Amino acid sequence: MTKNMGSIDRWLRVVVGVALLIAAFATDFGAGGWLHWAMIIVGVILAITALVGNCPLYSILGIRTCRR
């Protein structure tokens, strides 16, 4: 699997993903409803793609934010 995400993109995804997970678990925002679960799912997806360095959507759209 080739990396298609640059370091700035990866760090932004980590920050946003962790922020969403904190908001989902540490606050009453969403309080167990669909918004709560959406924040968890999106936060986990952002964190995983940042750790792996590959975004499947970027691959489909032909986007690369990393240097070749």
CHARMM internal coordinates of N, CA and C (Angstrom, degrees):
IC EDIT
DIST 1 N 1 CA 1.4390
DIST 1 CA 1 C 1.5319
ANGL 1 N 1 CA 1 C 108.23
DIST 1 C 2 N 1.3049
ANGL 1 CA 1 C 2 N 116.27
DIHE 1 N 1 CA 1 C 2 N 121.83
DIST 2 N 2 CA 1.4559
ANGL 1 C 2 N 2 CA 120.26
DIHE 1 CA 1 C 2 N 2 CA -178.65
DIST 2 CA 2 C 1.5267
ANGL 2 N 2 CA 2 C 110.44
DIHE 1 C 2 N 2 CA 2 C -85.86
DIST 2 C 3 N 1.3057
ANGL 2 CA 2 C 3 N 114.99
DIHE 2 N 2 CA 2 C 3 N 147.84
DIST 3 N 3 CA 1.4534
ANGL 2 C 3 N 3 CA 119.49
DIHE 2 CA 2 C 3 N 3 CA 178.89
DIST 3 CA 3 C 1.5203
ANGL 3 N 3 CA 3 C 108.96
DIHE 2 C 3 N 3 CA 3 C -80.51
DIST 3 C 4 N 1.3228
ANGL 3 CA 3 C 4 N 115.96
DIHE 3 N 3 CA 3 C 4 N 136.64
DIST 4 N 4 CA 1.4550
ANGL 3 C 4 N 4 CA 120.08
DIHE 3 CA 3 C 4 N 4 CA 178.39
DIST 4 CA 4 C 1.5291
ANGL 4 N 4 CA 4 C 111.68
DIHE 3 C 4 N 4 CA 4 C -128.70
DIST 4 C 5 N 1.3326
ANGL 4 CA 4 C 5 N 116.39
DIHE 4 N 4 CA 4 C 5 N 14.90
DIST 5 N 5 CA 1.4566
ANGL 4 C 5 N 5 CA 121.31
DIHE 4 CA 4 C 5 N 5 CA -179.55
DIST 5 CA 5 C 1.5218
ANGL 5 N 5 CA 5 C 110.16
DIHE 4 C 5 N 5 CA 5 C -123.41
DIST 5 C 6 N 1.3341
ANGL 5 CA 5 C 6 N 115.81
DIHE 5 N 5 CA 5 C 6 N 133.25
DIST 6 N 6 CA 1.4523
ANGL 5 C 6 N 6 CA 121.46
DIHE 5 CA 5 C 6 N 6 CA 177.64
DIST 6 CA 6 C 1.5171
ANGL 6 N 6 CA 6 C 111.12
DIHE 5 C 6 N 6 CA 6 C -81.01
DIST 6 C 7 N 1.3223
ANGL 6 CA 6 C 7 N 115.79
DIHE 6 N 6 CA 6 C 7 N 173.42
DIST 7 N 7 CA 1.4662
ANGL 6 C 7 N 7 CA 120.39
DIHE 6 CA 6 C 7 N 7 CA -175.02
DIST 7 CA 7 C 1.5263
ANGL 7 N 7 CA 7 C 112.42
DIHE 6 C 7 N 7 CA 7 C -66.89
DIST 7 C 8 N 1.3136
ANGL 7 CA 7 C 8 N 118.71
DIHE 7 N 7 CA 7 C 8 N -37.94
DIST 8 N 8 CA 1.4657
ANGL 7 C 8 N 8 CA 120.20
DIHE 7 CA 7 C 8 N 8 CA 178.88
DIST 8 CA 8 C 1.5273
ANGL 8 N 8 CA 8 C 110.04
DIHE 7 C 8 N 8 CA 8 C -65.26
DIST 8 C 9 N 1.3094
ANGL 8 CA 8 C 9 N 116.71
DIHE 8 N 8 CA 8 C 9 N -43.95
DIST 9 N 9 CA 1.4615
ANGL 8 C 9 N 9 CA 121.98
DIHE 8 CA 8 C 9 N 9 CA 178.13
DIST 9 CA 9 C 1.5280
ANGL 9 N 9 CA 9 C 110.67
DIHE 8 C 9 N 9 CA 9 C -59.91
DIST 9 C 10 N 1.3205
ANGL 9 CA 9 C 10 N 116.22
DIHE 9 N 9 CA 9 C 10 N -43.25
DIST 10 N 10 CA 1.4642
ANGL 9 C 10 N 10 CA 120.39
DIHE 9 CA 9 C 10 N 10 CA -179.20
DIST 10 CA 10 C 1.5259
ANGL 10 N 10 CA 10 C 111.63
DIHE 9 C 10 N 10 CA 10 C -65.07
DIST 10 C 11 N 1.3511
ANGL 10 CA 10 C 11 N 116.73
DIHE 10 N 10 CA 10 C 11 N -44.05
DIST 11 N 11 CA 1.4642
ANGL 10 C 11 N 11 CA 119.94
DIHE 10 CA 10 C 11 N 11 CA -179.92
DIST 11 CA 11 C 1.5209
ANGL 11 N 11 CA 11 C 111.44
DIHE 10 C 11 N 11 CA 11 C -65.81
DIST 11 C 12 N 1.3205
ANGL 11 CA 11 C 12 N 117.48
DIHE 11 N 11 CA 11 C 12 N -39.20
DIST 12 N 12 CA 1.4605
ANGL 11 C 12 N 12 CA 120.09
DIHE 11 CA 11 C 12 N 12 CA 177.30
DIST 12 CA 12 C 1.5263
ANGL 12 N 12 CA 12 C 111.24
DIHE 11 C 12 N 12 CA 12 C -62.70
DIST 12 C 13 N 1.3241
ANGL 12 CA 12 C 13 N 116.30
DIHE 12 N 12 CA 12 C 13 N -40.51
DIST 13 N 13 CA 1.4657
ANGL 12 C 13 N 13 CA 119.80
DIHE 12 CA 12 C 13 N 13 CA 177.72
DIST 13 CA 13 C 1.5255
ANGL 13 N 13 CA 13 C 111.86
DIHE 12 C 13 N 13 CA 13 C -64.87
DIST 13 C 14 N 1.3241
ANGL 13 CA 13 C 14 N 116.91
DIHE 13 N 13 CA 13 C 14 N -39.53
DIST 14 N 14 CA 1.4629
ANGL 13 C 14 N 14 CA 119.88
DIHE 13 CA 13 C 14 N 14 CA 178.06
DIST 14 CA 14 C 1.5288
ANGL 14 N 14 CA 14 C 109.87
DIHE 13 C 14 N 14 CA 14 C -63.11
DIST 14 C 15 N 1.3287
ANGL 14 CA 14 C 15 N 116.42
DIHE 14 N 14 CA 14 C 15 N -46.74
DIST 15 N 15 CA 1.4694
ANGL 14 C 15 N 15 CA 120.60
DIHE 14 CA 14 C 15 N 15 CA -177.97
DIST 15 CA 15 C 1.5306
ANGL 15 N 15 CA 15 C 110.82
DIHE 14 C 15 N 15 CA 15 C -62.69
DIST 15 C 16 N 1.3278
ANGL 15 CA 15 C 16 N 117.29
DIHE 15 N 15 CA 15 C 16 N -47.77
DIST 16 N 16 CA 1.4630
ANGL 15 C 16 N 16 CA 120.73
DIHE 15 CA 15 C 16 N 16 CA -179.06
DIST 16 CA 16 C 1.5258
ANGL 16 N 16 CA 16 C 110.59
DIHE 15 C 16 N 16 CA 16 C -67.19
DIST 16 C 17 N 1.3300
ANGL 16 CA 16 C 17 N 117.56
DIHE 16 N 16 CA 16 C 17 N -41.46
DIST 17 N 17 CA 1.4604
ANGL 16 C 17 N 17 CA 121.11
DIHE 16 CA 16 C 17 N 17 CA 179.06
DIST 17 CA 17 C 1.5157
ANGL 17 N 17 CA 17 C 112.50
DIHE 16 C 17 N 17 CA 17 C -62.09
DIST 17 C 18 N 1.3300
ANGL 17 CA 17 C 18 N 116.78
DIHE 17 N 17 CA 17 C 18 N -45.88
DIST 18 N 18 CA 1.4634
ANGL 17 C 18 N 18 CA 120.54
DIHE 17 CA 17 C 18 N 18 CA 178.93
DIST 18 CA 18 C 1.5264
ANGL 18 N 18 CA 18 C 110.20
DIHE 17 C 18 N 18 CA 18 C -66.20
DIST 18 C 19 N 1.3302
ANGL 18 CA 18 C 19 N 117.21
DIHE 18 N 18 CA 18 C 19 N -39.70
DIST 19 N 19 CA 1.4654
ANGL 18 C 19 N 19 CA 120.44
DIHE 18 CA 18 C 19 N 19 CA 178.50
DIST 19 CA 19 C 1.5291
ANGL 19 N 19 CA 19 C 110.90
DIHE 18 C 19 N 19 CA 19 C -61.72
DIST 19 C 20 N 1.3187
ANGL 19 CA 19 C 20 N 116.75
DIHE 19 N 19 CA 19 C 20 N -41.02
DIST 20 N 20 CA 1.4701
ANGL 19 C 20 N 20 CA 119.88
DIHE 19 CA 19 C 20 N 20 CA 177.43
DIST 20 CA 20 C 1.5236
ANGL 20 N 20 CA 20 C 111.90
DIHE 19 C 20 N 20 CA 20 C -65.25
DIST 20 C 21 N 1.3287
ANGL 20 CA 20 C 21 N 116.54
DIHE 20 N 20 CA 20 C 21 N -40.62
DIST 21 N 21 CA 1.4584
ANGL 20 C 21 N 21 CA 119.49
DIHE 20 CA 20 C 21 N 21 CA 178.85
DIST 21 CA 21 C 1.5286
ANGL 21 N 21 CA 21 C 111.66
DIHE 20 C 21 N 21 CA 21 C -67.21
DIST 21 C 22 N 1.3120
ANGL 21 CA 21 C 22 N 117.01
DIHE 21 N 21 CA 21 C 22 N -38.94
DIST 22 N 22 CA 1.4657
ANGL 21 C 22 N 22 CA 120.31
DIHE 21 CA 21 C 22 N 22 CA 176.63
DIST 22 CA 22 C 1.5198
ANGL 22 N 22 CA 22 C 109.94
DIHE 21 C 22 N 22 CA 22 C -64.48
DIST 22 C 23 N 1.3252
ANGL 22 CA 22 C 23 N 116.44
DIHE 22 N 22 CA 22 C 23 N -44.03
DIST 23 N 23 CA 1.4646
ANGL 22 C 23 N 23 CA 120.22
DIHE 22 CA 22 C 23 N 23 CA 179.25
DIST 23 CA 23 C 1.5251
ANGL 23 N 23 CA 23 C 111.06
DIHE 22 C 23 N 23 CA 23 C -62.87
DIST 23 C 24 N 1.3233
ANGL 23 CA 23 C 24 N 117.00
DIHE 23 N 23 CA 23 C 24 N -35.68
DIST 24 N 24 CA 1.4627
ANGL 23 C 24 N 24 CA 120.05
DIHE 23 CA 23 C 24 N 24 CA -178.81
DIST 24 CA 24 C 1.5247
ANGL 24 N 24 CA 24 C 112.18
DIHE 23 C 24 N 24 CA 24 C -72.57
DIST 24 C 25 N 1.3347
ANGL 24 CA 24 C 25 N 117.21
DIHE 24 N 24 CA 24 C 25 N -37.80
DIST 25 N 25 CA 1.4574
ANGL 24 C 25 N 25 CA 119.60
DIHE 24 CA 24 C 25 N 25 CA -173.74
DIST 25 CA 25 C 1.5259
ANGL 25 N 25 CA 25 C 114.59
DIHE 24 C 25 N 25 CA 25 C -99.07
DIST 25 C 26 N 1.3230
ANGL 25 CA 25 C 26 N 118.20
DIHE 25 N 25 CA 25 C 26 N -30.12
DIST 26 N 26 CA 1.4573
ANGL 25 C 26 N 26 CA 120.31
DIHE 25 CA 25 C 26 N 26 CA -172.76
DIST 26 CA 26 C 1.5290
ANGL 26 N 26 CA 26 C 113.60
DIHE 25 C 26 N 26 CA 26 C -97.90
DIST 26 C 27 N 1.3121
ANGL 26 CA 26 C 27 N 117.46
DIHE 26 N 26 CA 26 C 27 N -6.79
DIST 27 N 27 CA 1.4564
ANGL 26 C 27 N 27 CA 120.13
DIHE 26 CA 26 C 27 N 27 CA 179.54
DIST 27 CA 27 C 1.5225
ANGL 27 N 27 CA 27 C 109.49
DIHE 26 C 27 N 27 CA 27 C -126.79
DIST 27 C 28 N 1.3114
ANGL 27 CA 27 C 28 N 115.63
DIHE 27 N 27 CA 27 C 28 N 173.07
DIST 28 N 28 CA 1.4631
ANGL 27 C 28 N 28 CA 120.31
DIHE 27 CA 27 C 28 N 28 CA 176.64
DIST 28 CA 28 C 1.5212
ANGL 28 N 28 CA 28 C 111.65
DIHE 27 C 28 N 28 CA 28 C -92.63
DIST 28 C 29 N 1.3331
ANGL 28 CA 28 C 29 N 116.24
DIHE 28 N 28 CA 28 C 29 N 11.76
DIST 29 N 29 CA 1.4504
ANGL 28 C 29 N 29 CA 120.91
DIHE 28 CA 28 C 29 N 29 CA -179.57
DIST 29 CA 29 C 1.5204
ANGL 29 N 29 CA 29 C 108.96
DIHE 28 C 29 N 29 CA 29 C -66.05
DIST 29 C 30 N 1.2852
ANGL 29 CA 29 C 30 N 117.47
DIHE 29 N 29 CA 29 C 30 N 116.23
DIST 30 N 30 CA 1.4589
ANGL 29 C 30 N 30 CA 121.68
DIHE 29 CA 29 C 30 N 30 CA -178.22
DIST 30 CA 30 C 1.5167
ANGL 30 N 30 CA 30 C 111.84
DIHE 29 C 30 N 30 CA 30 C 94.59
DIST 30 C 31 N 1.3159
ANGL 30 CA 30 C 31 N 117.11
DIHE 30 N 30 CA 30 C 31 N -36.37
DIST 31 N 31 CA 1.4770
ANGL 30 C 31 N 31 CA 125.28
DIHE 30 CA 30 C 31 N 31 CA 173.98
DIST 31 CA 31 C 1.5261
ANGL 31 N 31 CA 31 C 114.62
DIHE 30 C 31 N 31 CA 31 C 42.03
DIST 31 C 32 N 1.3068
ANGL 31 CA 31 C 32 N 116.65
DIHE 31 N 31 CA 31 C 32 N 51.27
DIST 32 N 32 CA 1.4610
ANGL 31 C 32 N 32 CA 120.66
DIHE 31 CA 31 C 32 N 32 CA 172.96
DIST 32 CA 32 C 1.5113
ANGL 32 N 32 CA 32 C 115.02
DIHE 31 C 32 N 32 CA 32 C 85.13
DIST 32 C 33 N 1.3053
ANGL 32 CA 32 C 33 N 118.83
DIHE 32 N 32 CA 32 C 33 N -2.34
DIST 33 N 33 CA 1.4606
ANGL 32 C 33 N 33 CA 121.81
DIHE 32 CA 32 C 33 N 33 CA 179.26
DIST 33 CA 33 C 1.5139
ANGL 33 N 33 CA 33 C 111.77
DIHE 32 C 33 N 33 CA 33 C -83.68
DIST 33 C 34 N 1.3103
ANGL 33 CA 33 C 34 N 115.04
DIHE 33 N 33 CA 33 C 34 N -163.55
DIST 34 N 34 CA 1.4657
ANGL 33 C 34 N 34 CA 119.65
DIHE 33 CA 33 C 34 N 34 CA -177.16
DIST 34 CA 34 C 1.5226
ANGL 34 N 34 CA 34 C 111.52
DIHE 33 C 34 N 34 CA 34 C -66.05
DIST 34 C 35 N 1.3353
ANGL 34 CA 34 C 35 N 117.10
DIHE 34 N 34 CA 34 C 35 N -32.02
DIST 35 N 35 CA 1.4636
ANGL 34 C 35 N 35 CA 119.98
DIHE 34 CA 34 C 35 N 35 CA 179.33
DIST 35 CA 35 C 1.5287
ANGL 35 N 35 CA 35 C 111.05
DIHE 34 C 35 N 35 CA 35 C -66.11
DIST 35 C 36 N 1.3112
ANGL 35 CA 35 C 36 N 116.25
DIHE 35 N 35 CA 35 C 36 N -38.65
DIST 36 N 36 CA 1.4691
ANGL 35 C 36 N 36 CA 121.99
DIHE 35 CA 35 C 36 N 36 CA 177.12
DIST 36 CA 36 C 1.5338
ANGL 36 N 36 CA 36 C 110.14
DIHE 35 C 36 N 36 CA 36 C -58.75
DIST 36 C 37 N 1.3173
ANGL 36 CA 36 C 37 N 116.07
DIHE 36 N 36 CA 36 C 37 N -49.14
DIST 37 N 37 CA 1.4623
ANGL 36 C 37 N 37 CA 120.58
DIHE 36 CA 36 C 37 N 37 CA -178.60
DIST 37 CA 37 C 1.5224
ANGL 37 N 37 CA 37 C 111.62
DIHE 36 C 37 N 37 CA 37 C -69.44
DIST 37 C 38 N 1.3217
ANGL 37 CA 37 C 38 N 117.83
DIHE 37 N 37 CA 37 C 38 N -34.33
DIST 38 N 38 CA 1.4684
ANGL 37 C 38 N 38 CA 120.58
DIHE 37 CA 37 C 38 N 38 CA 177.54
DIST 38 CA 38 C 1.5259
ANGL 38 N 38 CA 38 C 110.51
DIHE 37 C 38 N 38 CA 38 C -64.92
DIST 38 C 39 N 1.3418
ANGL 38 CA 38 C 39 N 117.09
DIHE 38 N 38 CA 38 C 39 N -41.06
DIST 39 N 39 CA 1.4687
ANGL 38 C 39 N 39 CA 120.06
DIHE 38 CA 38 C 39 N 39 CA 178.44
DIST 39 CA 39 C 1.5206
ANGL 39 N 39 CA 39 C 110.95
DIHE 38 C 39 N 39 CA 39 C -64.81
DIST 39 C 40 N 1.3187
ANGL 39 CA 39 C 40 N 117.88
DIHE 39 N 39 CA 39 C 40 N -38.45
DIST 40 N 40 CA 1.4643
ANGL 39 C 40 N 40 CA 121.14
DIHE 39 CA 39 C 40 N 40 CA 178.42
DIST 40 CA 40 C 1.5242
ANGL 40 N 40 CA 40 C 110.53
DIHE 39 C 40 N 40 CA 40 C -65.35
DIST 40 C 41 N 1.3109
ANGL 40 CA 40 C 41 N 116.98
DIHE 40 N 40 CA 40 C 41 N -47.92
DIST 41 N 41 CA 1.4647
ANGL 40 C 41 N 41 CA 120.98
DIHE 40 CA 40 C 41 N 41 CA -177.51
DIST 41 CA 41 C 1.5292
ANGL 41 N 41 CA 41 C 111.05
DIHE 40 C 41 N 41 CA 41 C -63.53
DIST 41 C 42 N 1.3249
ANGL 41 CA 41 C 42 N 117.36
DIHE 41 N 41 CA 41 C 42 N -47.97
DIST 42 N 42 CA 1.4615
ANGL 41 C 42 N 42 CA 120.59
DIHE 41 CA 41 C 42 N 42 CA -179.15
DIST 42 CA 42 C 1.5321
ANGL 42 N 42 CA 42 C 110.24
DIHE 41 C 42 N 42 CA 42 C -65.49
DIST 42 C 43 N 1.3322
ANGL 42 CA 42 C 43 N 117.57
DIHE 42 N 42 CA 42 C 43 N -40.77
DIST 43 N 43 CA 1.4627
ANGL 42 C 43 N 43 CA 121.01
DIHE 42 CA 42 C 43 N 43 CA 178.66
DIST 43 CA 43 C 1.5135
ANGL 43 N 43 CA 43 C 112.32
DIHE 42 C 43 N 43 CA 43 C -61.26
DIST 43 C 44 N 1.3190
ANGL 43 CA 43 C 44 N 117.04
DIHE 43 N 43 CA 43 C 44 N -42.90
DIST 44 N 44 CA 1.4675
ANGL 43 C 44 N 44 CA 121.18
DIHE 43 CA 43 C 44 N 44 CA 179.52
DIST 44 CA 44 C 1.5277
ANGL 44 N 44 CA 44 C 110.49
DIHE 43 C 44 N 44 CA 44 C -67.69
DIST 44 C 45 N 1.3192
ANGL 44 CA 44 C 45 N 117.41
DIHE 44 N 44 CA 44 C 45 N -42.78
DIST 45 N 45 CA 1.4670
ANGL 44 C 45 N 45 CA 120.41
DIHE 44 CA 44 C 45 N 45 CA 179.42
DIST 45 CA 45 C 1.5267
ANGL 45 N 45 CA 45 C 110.87
DIHE 44 C 45 N 45 CA 45 C -62.26
DIST 45 C 46 N 1.3401
ANGL 45 CA 45 C 46 N 116.80
DIHE 45 N 45 CA 45 C 46 N -44.08
DIST 46 N 46 CA 1.4648
ANGL 45 C 46 N 46 CA 119.54
DIHE 45 CA 45 C 46 N 46 CA 178.57
DIST 46 CA 46 C 1.5233
ANGL 46 N 46 CA 46 C 111.39
DIHE 45 C 46 N 46 CA 46 C -62.55
DIST 46 C 47 N 1.3246
ANGL 46 CA 46 C 47 N 116.97
DIHE 46 N 46 CA 46 C 47 N -42.87
DIST 47 N 47 CA 1.4644
ANGL 46 C 47 N 47 CA 120.28
DIHE 46 CA 46 C 47 N 47 CA -179.00
DIST 47 CA 47 C 1.5271
ANGL 47 N 47 CA 47 C 111.37
DIHE 46 C 47 N 47 CA 47 C -65.81
DIST 47 C 48 N 1.3172
ANGL 47 CA 47 C 48 N 117.54
DIHE 47 N 47 CA 47 C 48 N -42.87
DIST 48 N 48 CA 1.4701
ANGL 47 C 48 N 48 CA 120.56
DIHE 47 CA 47 C 48 N 48 CA -178.93
DIST 48 CA 48 C 1.5265
ANGL 48 N 48 CA 48 C 110.90
DIHE 47 C 48 N 48 CA 48 C -66.01
DIST 48 C 49 N 1.3273
ANGL 48 CA 48 C 49 N 117.50
DIHE 48 N 48 CA 48 C 49 N -45.80
DIST 49 N 49 CA 1.4678
ANGL 48 C 49 N 49 CA 118.91
DIHE 48 CA 48 C 49 N 49 CA -179.75
DIST 49 CA 49 C 1.5211
ANGL 49 N 49 CA 49 C 111.03
DIHE 48 C 49 N 49 CA 49 C -64.78
DIST 49 C 50 N 1.3346
ANGL 49 CA 49 C 50 N 117.50
DIHE 49 N 49 CA 49 C 50 N -32.90
DIST 50 N 50 CA 1.4673
ANGL 49 C 50 N 50 CA 119.98
DIHE 49 CA 49 C 50 N 50 CA 177.13
DIST 50 CA 50 C 1.5212
ANGL 50 N 50 CA 50 C 110.94
DIHE 49 C 50 N 50 CA 50 C -68.01
DIST 50 C 51 N 1.3155
ANGL 50 CA 50 C 51 N 117.48
DIHE 50 N 50 CA 50 C 51 N -41.58
DIST 51 N 51 CA 1.4648
ANGL 50 C 51 N 51 CA 120.72
DIHE 50 CA 50 C 51 N 51 CA -179.51
DIST 51 CA 51 C 1.5273
ANGL 51 N 51 CA 51 C 111.70
DIHE 50 C 51 N 51 CA 51 C -68.27
DIST 51 C 52 N 1.3242
ANGL 51 CA 51 C 52 N 116.45
DIHE 51 N 51 CA 51 C 52 N -37.58
DIST 52 N 52 CA 1.4673
ANGL 51 C 52 N 52 CA 120.97
DIHE 51 CA 51 C 52 N 52 CA -179.11
DIST 52 CA 52 C 1.5321
ANGL 52 N 52 CA 52 C 110.62
DIHE 51 C 52 N 52 CA 52 C -77.99
DIST 52 C 53 N 1.3295
ANGL 52 CA 52 C 53 N 117.24
DIHE 52 N 52 CA 52 C 53 N -34.67
DIST 53 N 53 CA 1.4609
ANGL 52 C 53 N 53 CA 121.05
DIHE 52 CA 52 C 53 N 53 CA -179.27
DIST 53 CA 53 C 1.5035
ANGL 53 N 53 CA 53 C 113.84
DIHE 52 C 53 N 53 CA 53 C 87.66
DIST 53 C 54 N 1.3256
ANGL 53 CA 53 C 54 N 116.87
DIHE 53 N 53 CA 53 C 54 N 11.13
DIST 54 N 54 CA 1.4549
ANGL 53 C 54 N 54 CA 121.06
DIHE 53 CA 53 C 54 N 54 CA -179.39
DIST 54 CA 54 C 1.5166
ANGL 54 N 54 CA 54 C 109.14
DIHE 53 C 54 N 54 CA 54 C -134.06
DIST 54 C 55 N 1.3248
ANGL 54 CA 54 C 55 N 115.77
DIHE 54 N 54 CA 54 C 55 N 128.46
DIST 55 N 55 CA 1.4567
ANGL 54 C 55 N 55 CA 121.83
DIHE 54 CA 54 C 55 N 55 CA 177.03
DIST 55 CA 55 C 1.5256
ANGL 55 N 55 CA 55 C 108.03
DIHE 54 C 55 N 55 CA 55 C -109.52
DIST 55 C 56 N 1.3315
ANGL 55 CA 55 C 56 N 118.08
DIHE 55 N 55 CA 55 C 56 N 118.80
DIST 56 N 56 CA 1.4647
ANGL 55 C 56 N 56 CA 120.03
DIHE 55 CA 55 C 56 N 56 CA -179.54
DIST 56 CA 56 C 1.5303
ANGL 56 N 56 CA 56 C 112.92
DIHE 55 C 56 N 56 CA 56 C -59.91
DIST 56 C 57 N 1.3191
ANGL 56 CA 56 C 57 N 117.53
DIHE 56 N 56 CA 56 C 57 N -36.31
DIST 57 N 57 CA 1.4609
ANGL 56 C 57 N 57 CA 120.34
DIHE 56 CA 56 C 57 N 57 CA 178.67
DIST 57 CA 57 C 1.5243
ANGL 57 N 57 CA 57 C 110.99
DIHE 56 C 57 N 57 CA 57 C -65.38
DIST 57 C 58 N 1.3298
ANGL 57 CA 57 C 58 N 117.16
DIHE 57 N 57 CA 57 C 58 N -39.04
DIST 58 N 58 CA 1.4637
ANGL 57 C 58 N 58 CA 120.49
DIHE 57 CA 57 C 58 N 58 CA 175.46
DIST 58 CA 58 C 1.5277
ANGL 58 N 58 CA 58 C 110.28
DIHE 57 C 58 N 58 CA 58 C -60.80
DIST 58 C 59 N 1.3269
ANGL 58 CA 58 C 59 N 117.06
DIHE 58 N 58 CA 58 C 59 N -40.15
DIST 59 N 59 CA 1.4634
ANGL 58 C 59 N 59 CA 120.47
DIHE 58 CA 58 C 59 N 59 CA 179.44
DIST 59 CA 59 C 1.5252
ANGL 59 N 59 CA 59 C 111.02
DIHE 58 C 59 N 59 CA 59 C -62.78
DIST 59 C 60 N 1.3174
ANGL 59 CA 59 C 60 N 116.76
DIHE 59 N 59 CA 59 C 60 N -42.76
DIST 60 N 60 CA 1.4669
ANGL 59 C 60 N 60 CA 121.16
DIHE 59 CA 59 C 60 N 60 CA -179.83
DIST 60 CA 60 C 1.5224
ANGL 60 N 60 CA 60 C 110.82
DIHE 59 C 60 N 60 CA 60 C -64.44
DIST 60 C 61 N 1.3363
ANGL 60 CA 60 C 61 N 116.34
DIHE 60 N 60 CA 60 C 61 N -41.93
DIST 61 N 61 CA 1.4576
ANGL 60 C 61 N 61 CA 121.06
DIHE 60 CA 60 C 61 N 61 CA -177.55
DIST 61 CA 61 C 1.5284
ANGL 61 N 61 CA 61 C 113.88
DIHE 60 C 61 N 61 CA 61 C -85.84
DIST 61 C 62 N 1.3242
ANGL 61 CA 61 C 62 N 117.42
DIHE 61 N 61 CA 61 C 62 N -7.11
DIST 62 N 62 CA 1.4688
ANGL 61 C 62 N 62 CA 121.68
DIHE 61 CA 61 C 62 N 62 CA 178.74
DIST 62 CA 62 C 1.5167
ANGL 62 N 62 CA 62 C 113.10
DIHE 61 C 62 N 62 CA 62 C 75.47
DIST 62 C 63 N 1.3146
ANGL 62 CA 62 C 63 N 117.45
DIHE 62 N 62 CA 62 C 63 N 30.12
DIST 63 N 63 CA 1.4679
ANGL 62 C 63 N 63 CA 122.11
DIHE 62 CA 62 C 63 N 63 CA -178.75
DIST 63 CA 63 C 1.5223
ANGL 63 N 63 CA 63 C 109.03
DIHE 62 C 63 N 63 CA 63 C -97.30
DIST 63 C 64 N 1.3295
ANGL 63 CA 63 C 64 N 116.17
DIHE 63 N 63 CA 63 C 64 N 138.50
DIST 64 N 64 CA 1.4726
ANGL 63 C 64 N 64 CA 122.39
DIHE 63 CA 63 C 64 N 64 CA 173.25
DIST 64 CA 64 C 1.5144
ANGL 64 N 64 CA 64 C 107.87
DIHE 63 C 64 N 64 CA 64 C -134.47
DIST 64 C 65 N 1.3207
ANGL 64 CA 64 C 65 N 116.98
DIHE 64 N 64 CA 64 C 65 N 125.70
DIST 65 N 65 CA 1.4660
ANGL 64 C 65 N 65 CA 120.05
DIHE 64 CA 64 C 65 N 65 CA 176.69
DIST 65 CA 65 C 1.5215
ANGL 65 N 65 CA 65 C 111.13
DIHE 64 C 65 N 65 CA 65 C -105.90
DIST 65 C 66 N 1.3130
ANGL 65 CA 65 C 66 N 117.49
DIHE 65 N 65 CA 65 C 66 N 2.63
DIST 66 N 66 CA 1.4605
ANGL 65 C 66 N 66 CA 120.15
DIHE 65 CA 65 C 66 N 66 CA 178.17
DIST 66 CA 66 C 1.5241
ANGL 66 N 66 CA 66 C 109.43
DIHE 65 C 66 N 66 CA 66 C -101.96
DIST 66 C 67 N 1.3181
ANGL 66 CA 66 C 67 N 113.28
DIHE 66 N 66 CA 66 C 67 N 161.58
DIST 67 N 67 CA 1.4748
ANGL 66 C 67 N 67 CA 117.93
DIHE 66 CA 66 C 67 N 67 CA 176.42
DIST 67 CA 67 C 1.5172
ANGL 67 N 67 CA 67 C 109.27
DIHE 66 C 67 N 67 CA 67 C -76.74
DIST 67 C 68 N 1.2835
ANGL 67 CA 67 C 68 N 115.90
DIHE 67 N 67 CA 67 C 68 N 148.70
DIST 68 N 68 CA 1.4669
ANGL 67 C 68 N 68 CA 120.15
DIHE 67 CA 67 C 68 N 68 CA -177.19
DIST 68 CA 68 C 1.4912
ANGL 68 N 68 CA 68 C 111.99
DIHE 67 C 68 N 68 CA 68 C -78.80
END
COOR INIT
IC SEED 1 N 1 CA 1 C
IC BUILD
